Amino acid sequence: MNTYFAGVPISGNFGSDVGGASGSTRWLGTSDLLSLFMNTGILVAGIILVVLLVGGGMKIIQGAGNGDAKATAQGQQALTWALVGFLVVFFAYWGIRIVEMVLGVDFVTNPLNP
């Protein structure tokens, strides 16, 4: 029995065990959803980090060029909080990875890996 998602036989066309078309009955579960959210969250956090670093740097340069100490301080604050946010995301990710390594399972970062 072939199972189709959006009219495409996933298993047959892409060599995936998800979808059940090649005799497998593997379906996406909670850990797959958590993995998707975690990977997307890390991507979004990285984009926000770059925007804040560039924006904060521009604010510092503009404040220093105009002699505006308040704008320079706002730029430094943006850079500081961007780096704090990056460290929070970084340590949260590696905390999850360490728990997975200790337990010997990939329940969040790579649940589709057999």
N, CA and C atoms as a LAMMPS dump frame, in Angstrom:
ITEM: TIMESTEP
0
ITEM: NUMBER OF ATOMS
342
ITEM: BOX BOUNDS ff ff ff
-5.0000000000000000e+02 5.0000000000000000e+02
-5.0000000000000000e+02 5.0000000000000000e+02
-5.0000000000000000e+02 5.0000000000000000e+02
ITEM: ATOMS id mol type element x y z
1 1 1 N 0.84 -1.176 0
2 1 2 C 0 0 0
3 1 3 C 0.884 1.238 0
4 2 1 N 0.685 2.122 -0.928
5 2 2 C 1.459 3.357 -1.006
6 2 3 C 0.741 4.47 -0.262
7 3 1 N 1.492 5.188 0.548
8 3 2 C 0.94 6.331 1.252
9 3 3 C 1.503 7.588 0.609
10 4 1 N 0.651 8.537 0.34
11 4 2 C 1.063 9.751 -0.345
12 4 3 C 0.826 10.961 0.542
13 5 1 N 1.775 11.868 0.545
14 5 2 C 1.625 13.166 1.175
15 5 3 C 1.643 14.188 0.055
16 6 1 N 0.585 14.945 -0.084
17 6 2 C 0.455 15.961 -1.125
18 6 3 C 0.625 15.357 -2.515
19 7 1 N 0.189 14.123 -2.675
20 7 2 C 0.23 13.478 -3.975
21 7 3 C 1.594 12.966 -4.377
22 8 1 N 2.546 12.918 -3.465
23 8 2 C 3.899 12.47 -3.784
24 8 3 C 4.213 11.241 -2.94
25 9 1 N 4.614 10.132 -3.552
26 9 2 C 5.012 8.969 -2.767
27 9 3 C 6.379 9.225 -2.122
28 10 1 N 6.363 9.645 -0.885
29 10 2 C 7.576 10.086 -0.19
30 10 3 C 8.653 9.001 -0.177
31 11 1 N 8.312 7.814 0.259
32 11 2 C 9.315 6.758 0.409
33 11 3 C 9.945 6.375 -0.911
34 12 1 N 9.123 6.183 -1.928
35 12 2 C 9.64 5.719 -3.203
36 12 3 C 10.491 6.749 -3.914
37 13 1 N 10.069 7.993 -3.893
38 13 2 C 10.791 9.029 -4.639
39 13 3 C 12.035 9.534 -3.945
40 14 1 N 12.015 9.58 -2.611
41 14 2 C 13.115 10.216 -1.898
42 14 3 C 13.909 9.264 -1.014
43 15 1 N 13.58 7.995 -1.009
44 15 2 C 14.318 7.021 -0.216
45 15 3 C 14.149 7.205 1.271
46 16 1 N 13.013 7.751 1.688
47 16 2 C 12.76 8.007 3.1
48 16 3 C 11.98 6.851 3.709
49 17 1 N 12.195 6.594 4.993
50 17 2 C 11.395 5.574 5.67
51 17 3 C 10.107 6.164 6.239
52 18 1 N 9.905 7.456 6.074
53 18 2 C 8.699 8.112 6.557
54 18 3 C 7.643 8.048 5.467
55 19 1 N 6.447 7.66 5.816
56 19 2 C 5.356 7.648 4.855
57 19 3 C 4.806 6.282 4.576
58 20 1 N 5.549 5.248 4.841
59 20 2 C 5.038 3.896 4.76
60 20 3 C 4.916 3.301 3.371
61 21 1 N 5.43 3.92 2.335
62 21 2 C 5.239 3.39 0.986
63 21 3 C 6.122 2.187 0.69
64 22 1 N 7.257 2.063 1.355
65 22 2 C 8.163 0.951 1.059
66 22 3 C 8.091 -0.126 2.135
67 23 1 N 6.904 -0.352 2.673
68 23 2 C 6.73 -1.379 3.686
69 23 3 C 6.95 -0.879 5.098
70 24 1 N 7.475 0.302 5.252
71 24 2 C 7.7 0.886 6.567
72 24 3 C 6.445 1.624 7.017
73 25 1 N 6.186 1.599 8.292
74 25 2 C 5.029 2.326 8.829
75 25 3 C 5.489 3.43 9.765
76 26 1 N 6.629 3.997 9.499
77 26 2 C 7.19 5.064 10.332
78 26 3 C 6.441 6.349 10.094
79 27 1 N 5.866 6.932 11.131
80 27 2 C 5.141 8.191 11.036
81 27 3 C 5.806 9.216 11.933
82 28 1 N 5.629 10.47 11.603
83 28 2 C 6.224 11.539 12.395
84 28 3 C 5.543 11.618 13.753
85 29 1 N 6.347 11.819 14.8
86 29 2 C 5.813 11.88 16.153
87 29 3 C 6.194 13.165 16.863
88 30 1 N 6.042 13.154 18.174
89 30 2 C 6.314 14.327 18.997
90 30 3 C 7.783 14.744 18.922
91 31 1 N 8.693 13.775 18.961
92 31 2 C 10.118 14.127 18.91
93 31 3 C 10.484 14.749 17.566
94 32 1 N 9.814 14.312 16.489
95 32 2 C 10.057 14.919 15.183
96 32 3 C 9.606 16.38 15.179
97 33 1 N 8.473 16.635 15.797
98 33 2 C 7.963 18.001 15.887
99 33 3 C 8.878 18.871 16.742
100 34 1 N 9.344 18.341 17.87
101 34 2 C 10.277 19.084 18.725
102 34 3 C 11.584 19.376 17.988
103 35 1 N 12.057 18.407 17.221
104 35 2 C 13.278 18.609 16.453
105 35 3 C 13.097 19.716 15.422
106 36 1 N 11.949 19.713 14.763
107 36 2 C 11.666 20.757 13.779
108 36 3 C 11.629 22.132 14.436
109 37 1 N 10.951 22.245 15.58
110 37 2 C 10.882 23.522 16.284
111 37 3 C 12.251 23.96 16.784
112 38 1 N 13.054 23.022 17.285
113 38 2 C 14.37 23.381 17.801
114 38 3 C 15.276 23.87 16.672
115 39 1 N 15.289 23.162 15.559
116 39 2 C 16.14 23.576 14.443
117 39 3 C 15.682 24.911 13.861
118 40 1 N 14.375 25.101 13.757
119 40 2 C 13.854 26.377 13.26
120 40 3 C 14.162 27.502 14.243
121 41 1 N 14.036 27.225 15.538
122 41 2 C 14.34 28.226 16.559
123 41 3 C 15.794 28.658 16.529
124 42 1 N 16.686 27.708 16.319
125 42 2 C 18.107 28.042 16.236
126 42 3 C 18.386 28.893 14.999
127 43 1 N 17.745 28.568 13.892
128 43 2 C 17.902 29.365 12.676
129 43 3 C 17.4 30.789 12.887
130 44 1 N 16.214 30.935 13.473
131 44 2 C 15.644 32.263 13.727
132 44 3 C 16.527 33.042 14.707
133 45 1 N 17.017 32.363 15.75
134 45 2 C 17.905 33.033 16.709
135 45 3 C 19.186 33.522 16.033
136 46 1 N 19.721 32.74 15.109
137 46 2 C 20.916 33.157 14.374
138 46 3 C 20.659 34.377 13.503
139 47 1 N 19.502 34.402 12.855
140 47 2 C 19.151 35.563 12.02
141 47 3 C 18.984 36.803 12.882
142 48 1 N 18.299 36.656 14.025
143 48 2 C 18.12 37.791 14.943
144 48 3 C 19.47 38.258 15.467
145 49 1 N 20.368 37.326 15.769
146 49 2 C 21.701 37.688 16.252
147 49 3 C 22.43 38.547 15.227
148 50 1 N 22.421 38.151 13.978
149 50 2 C 23.112 38.912 12.938
150 50 3 C 22.502 40.301 12.789
151 51 1 N 21.163 40.375 12.794
152 51 2 C 20.494 41.678 12.664
153 51 3 C 20.855 42.588 13.832
154 52 1 N 20.839 42.044 15.057
155 52 2 C 21.175 42.869 16.222
156 52 3 C 22.642 43.279 16.23
157 53 1 N 23.529 42.39 15.801
158 53 2 C 24.948 42.751 15.756
159 53 3 C 25.2 43.86 14.741
160 54 1 N 24.601 43.73 13.581
161 54 2 C 24.784 44.773 12.551
162 54 3 C 24.118 46.065 12.996
163 55 1 N 22.879 45.971 13.487
164 55 2 C 22.162 47.173 13.934
165 55 3 C 22.852 47.856 15.101
166 56 1 N 23.307 47.08 16.08
167 56 2 C 24.014 47.657 17.222
168 56 3 C 25.329 48.29 16.812
169 57 1 N 26.044 47.636 15.896
170 57 2 C 27.297 48.206 15.398
171 57 3 C 27.075 49.509 14.65
172 58 1 N 26.026 49.541 13.837
173 58 2 C 25.7 50.779 13.12
174 58 3 C 25.312 51.893 14.093
175 59 1 N 24.572 51.529 15.14
176 59 2 C 24.158 52.525 16.139
177 59 3 C 25.392 53.082 16.872
178 60 1 N 26.353 52.234 17.183
179 60 2 C 27.579 52.699 17.835
180 60 3 C 28.352 53.636 16.918
181 61 1 N 28.466 53.248 15.658
182 61 2 C 29.209 54.083 14.702
183 61 3 C 28.523 55.434 14.512
184 62 1 N 27.2 55.423 14.356
185 62 2 C 26.474 56.681 14.181
186 62 3 C 26.565 57.552 15.428
187 63 1 N 26.425 56.917 16.611
188 63 2 C 26.506 57.69 17.854
189 63 3 C 27.879 58.295 18.062
190 64 1 N 28.925 57.514 17.73
191 64 2 C 30.284 58.033 17.883
192 64 3 C 30.562 59.146 16.862
193 65 1 N 30.031 59.007 15.661
194 65 2 C 30.247 60.021 14.628
195 65 3 C 29.549 61.331 14.932
196 66 1 N 28.385 61.261 15.568
197 66 2 C 27.616 62.463 15.901
198 66 3 C 27.926 62.983 17.301
199 67 1 N 28.759 62.263 18.037
200 67 2 C 29.066 62.673 19.406
201 67 3 C 27.905 62.43 20.372
202 68 1 N 27.015 61.495 20.026
203 68 2 C 25.84 61.193 20.838
204 68 3 C 26.14 59.986 21.73
205 69 1 N 26.419 60.277 23.002
206 69 2 C 26.767 59.208 23.932
207 69 3 C 25.58 58.278 24.19
208 70 1 N 24.358 58.802 24.135
209 70 2 C 23.173 57.982 24.383
210 70 3 C 22.993 56.928 23.278
211 71 1 N 23.18 57.32 22.027
212 71 2 C 23.061 56.379 20.909
213 71 3 C 24.154 55.322 20.965
214 72 1 N 25.36 55.738 21.355
215 72 2 C 26.458 54.784 21.495
216 72 3 C 26.157 53.764 22.582
217 73 1 N 25.601 54.229 23.693
218 73 2 C 25.239 53.314 24.784
219 73 3 C 24.121 52.36 24.355
220 74 1 N 23.161 52.853 23.569
221 74 2 C 22.094 51.979 23.066
222 74 3 C 22.652 50.905 22.14
223 75 1 N 23.613 51.268 21.312
224 75 2 C 24.261 50.296 20.433
225 75 3 C 25.027 49.246 21.206
226 76 1 N 25.733 49.685 22.257
227 76 2 C 26.462 48.737 23.094
228 76 3 C 25.506 47.799 23.824
229 77 1 N 24.372 48.345 24.263
230 77 2 C 23.379 47.512 24.939
231 77 3 C 22.793 46.477 23.972
232 78 1 N 22.545 46.872 22.729
233 78 2 C 22.032 45.936 21.726
234 78 3 C 23.044 44.817 21.478
235 79 1 N 24.311 45.164 21.374
236 79 2 C 25.349 44.152 21.188
237 79 3 C 25.444 43.218 22.384
238 80 1 N 25.373 43.767 23.577
239 80 2 C 25.456 42.957 24.794
240 80 3 C 24.314 41.957 24.862
241 81 1 N 23.082 42.41 24.638
242 81 2 C 21.932 41.514 24.731
243 81 3 C 21.892 40.518 23.581
244 82 1 N 22.419 40.89 22.428
245 82 2 C 22.512 39.935 21.319
246 82 3 C 23.449 38.789 21.69
247 83 1 N 24.573 39.12 22.289
248 83 2 C 25.525 38.081 22.694
249 83 3 C 24.996 37.247 23.857
250 84 1 N 24.274 37.863 24.797
251 84 2 C 23.661 37.102 25.894
252 84 3 C 22.628 36.123 25.333
253 85 1 N 21.805 36.581 24.403
254 85 2 C 20.817 35.704 23.774
255 85 3 C 21.474 34.558 23.027
256 86 1 N 22.564 34.854 22.318
257 86 2 C 23.292 33.806 21.618
258 86 3 C 23.828 32.767 22.595
259 87 1 N 24.396 33.217 23.709
260 87 2 C 24.927 32.282 24.693
261 87 3 C 23.825 31.407 25.296
262 88 1 N 22.648 31.988 25.539
263 88 2 C 21.526 31.204 26.067
264 88 3 C 21.138 30.11 25.077
265 89 1 N 20.993 30.468 23.803
266 89 2 C 20.628 29.482 22.783
267 89 3 C 21.731 28.434 22.632
268 90 1 N 22.973 28.867 22.627
269 90 2 C 24.109 27.956 22.474
270 90 3 C 24.152 26.929 23.596
271 91 1 N 24.075 27.388 24.843
272 91 2 C 24.157 26.463 25.972
273 91 3 C 22.907 25.595 26.099
274 92 1 N 21.758 26.1 25.701
275 92 2 C 20.54 25.276 25.715
276 92 3 C 20.672 24.137 24.703
277 93 1 N 21.154 24.451 23.515
278 93 2 C 21.332 23.419 22.488
279 93 3 C 22.323 22.356 22.962
280 94 1 N 23.469 22.802 23.456
281 94 2 C 24.469 21.82 23.871
282 94 3 C 24.067 21.079 25.137
283 95 1 N 23.247 21.688 25.977
284 95 2 C 22.703 20.961 27.121
285 95 3 C 21.828 19.806 26.666
286 96 1 N 21 20.058 25.666
287 96 2 C 20.16 18.994 25.117
288 96 3 C 21.018 17.915 24.466
289 97 1 N 22.03 18.32 23.724
290 97 2 C 22.911 17.335 23.074
291 97 3 C 23.647 16.471 24.103
292 98 1 N 24.091 17.071 25.206
293 98 2 C 24.791 16.295 26.229
294 98 3 C 23.846 15.286 26.875
295 99 1 N 22.613 15.705 27.156
296 99 2 C 21.634 14.77 27.714
297 99 3 C 21.394 13.618 26.741
298 100 1 N 21.294 13.926 25.458
299 100 2 C 21.097 12.877 24.463
300 100 3 C 22.294 11.932 24.396
301 101 1 N 23.505 12.472 24.489
302 101 2 C 24.692 11.628 24.447
303 101 3 C 24.782 10.73 25.677
304 102 1 N 24.433 11.27 26.844
305 102 2 C 24.479 10.482 28.075
306 102 3 C 23.443 9.363 28.027
307 103 1 N 22.233 9.683 27.537
308 103 2 C 21.176 8.684 27.46
309 103 3 C 21.32 7.762 26.26
310 104 1 N 22.099 8.169 25.263
311 104 2 C 22.327 7.347 24.089
312 104 3 C 21.183 7.349 23.09
313 105 1 N 20.376 8.387 23.096
314 105 2 C 19.257 8.477 22.151
315 105 3 C 19.267 9.839 21.471
316 106 1 N 18.632 9.891 20.309
317 106 2 C 18.447 11.154 19.596
318 106 3 C 16.962 11.467 19.589
319 107 1 N 16.457 11.92 20.709
320 107 2 C 15.014 12.146 20.8
321 107 3 C 14.608 13.538 20.38
322 108 1 N 15.531 14.464 20.246
323 108 2 C 15.179 15.807 19.822
324 108 3 C 15.94 16.23 18.579
325 109 1 N 17.249 16.075 18.561
326 109 2 C 18.044 16.656 17.478
327 109 3 C 17.991 15.875 16.178
328 110 1 N 17.876 14.548 16.232
329 110 2 C 17.855 13.753 14.997
330 110 3 C 16.989 12.517 15.211
331 111 1 N 15.687 12.665 15.402
332 111 2 C 14.861 11.508 15.743
333 111 3 C 14.641 10.551 14.576
334 112 1 N 14.803 11.002 13.332
335 112 2 C 14.575 10.125 12.187
336 112 3 C 15.749 9.218 11.885
337 113 1 N 16.882 9.437 12.544
338 113 2 C 18.047 8.603 12.336
339 113 3 C 17.816 7.262 13.03
340 114 1 N 17.817 6.148 12.277
341 114 2 C 17.516 4.855 12.903
342 114 3 C 18.598 4.375 13.841
